[in-house]
Amino acid sequence: MVLLDKLIAQGKNPRGFVGRVMIRIMNRAHSAITTWAFNKIVIRENSPVLDIGCGGGENIHRLTKMTARSDVYGVDYSQQAVETSILRNKEEVQSGRVTVCRGEVSALPFESEKFGTVTAVQTHYFWPDLPGDVKEIYRVLGKGGTLLIAAEIYKINYHMNNHTEDQQVKQLFLDAGFRAVEIHQNKSWRCYVGLK
Ligand SMILES: C[S@@+](CC[C@H](N)C(=O)[O-])C[C@H]1O[C@@H](n2cnc3c(N)ncnc32)[C@H](O)[C@@H]1O
């Protein structure tokens, strides 16, 4: 496997020492896109927030600062990511404000309608079945809840064979049940916001 393939595999499912280093780098590298994307939504107070594909846990930390009264959850199928996210949010995990667990976006380990807001940054291009996965997120969102998916455009085009066009993604959100979809874009980044 060439080096690039190895780095992509680590981005998709961080493991071991290299994975730990990678997700710590991602915490810094994804800061600007996360700031841009999180500004597109209003985090609902008094309603739990979920970050899917939470990686190194920086977005969880940021979400705890954006809301005073909502608990924040993180989920990732990488054990390394879960451990790093817990370390990054140690005090909030100890106080019970933050919960991080291992799980797959296609079968989220949460009851239906639990969350007011769900975020996913730089991860959806790795997901196994985007239409099914968006439906699964719709299931765990409460009525009036918001889903935000954000990613770099070149990564969307590099990793995805389908669902790279705005109209396709909009339709996919509507098919999942979302009543409204917004798409924001600049020259580098794109985000989809679905309102349940
Ligand atoms: C490129 S990292 C981004 C991490 C973080 N969201 C950020 O912005 O820095 C992608 C993360 O998505 C996770 N991931 C990829 N596919 C997933 C899936 N099907 N279910 C859950 N997590 C997944 C990976 O384990 C990895 O931690």
The ligand as an ORCA input file, in Angstrom:
! r2SCAN-3c Opt
* xyz 0 1
  C     -11.452     12.599      8.588
  S     -11.990     12.124     10.207
  C     -12.859     13.594     10.746
  C     -12.966     13.675     12.248
  C     -13.694     14.931     12.796
  N     -15.074     14.952     12.417
  C     -13.018     16.196     12.375
  O     -13.665     17.050     11.749
  O     -11.834     16.353     12.657
  C     -13.340     11.021      9.838
  C     -13.874     10.325     11.084
  O     -15.100      9.674     10.702
  C     -15.107      8.384     11.297
  N     -15.991      7.528     10.489
  C     -15.826      7.210      9.189
  N     -16.814      6.400      8.765
  C     -17.639      6.220      9.826
  C     -18.835      5.468     10.009
  N     -19.359      4.743      9.016
  N     -19.441      5.500     11.231
  C     -18.872      6.221     12.254
  N     -17.729      6.937     12.139
  C     -17.120      6.935     10.935
  C     -13.637      7.959     11.307
  O     -13.362      6.949     12.232
  C     -12.926      9.264     11.615
  O     -12.751      9.462     13.004
*
